Structures are given as structure tokens and as C-alpha cells.
């Protein structure tokens, strides 16, 4: 099962966990499983059917936009990182 790494801003919605192992063969499936375990997370991640514009999702070191988007395949040892944009100056 892949592991989703939870950023600190979303940890209160994920039982204060920094990572969660989920079932899923795609990024979309893994994020759906995460929301199934911790309802309400999807509202923070998605704008309709797309990832919110201030978030980036990585499988390992690769941005999912380079892997096929939300339909990018994941396997048992993969780490899926949710990375919020950092703004300021």
C-alpha cells in the first residue's frame, strides 16, 4: 500500500498523523482512500475534480503532472507527497 505524506497544515484533519498508508493503484484512488479514512480531507485537496492550484502532488520525486496526473499509477512502496505552495517574501 502506498504511503501519503501529510503536510503539517492538514495533519489536524488526519488525526495529527504525518503519514497514512492507504489502498489504491492510482494517485486518485489513494487520495480517495485517504478521504475515506479521514472525511473532509478531499475538500482541502480538490477544486471540483482537479487538485487545488496551490497544491502539488508528487510520487517519489516526480510531480504527478509528469506522470499522468491523478491517474498516475502507484504501488506498494510509493510515497505520495502533498506539497502546499509557499508564498511570501
Buried (B, 14 or more C-beta within 10 A) or exposed (E): BBBBBBEEEBEEBBEEBEBBBBBBEBBBBBBBBBBEBBEEBEEBBBEEEEBEEEBBBBBEEEBBEEBEBBEBBBEEEBBBBBEBEEEEE
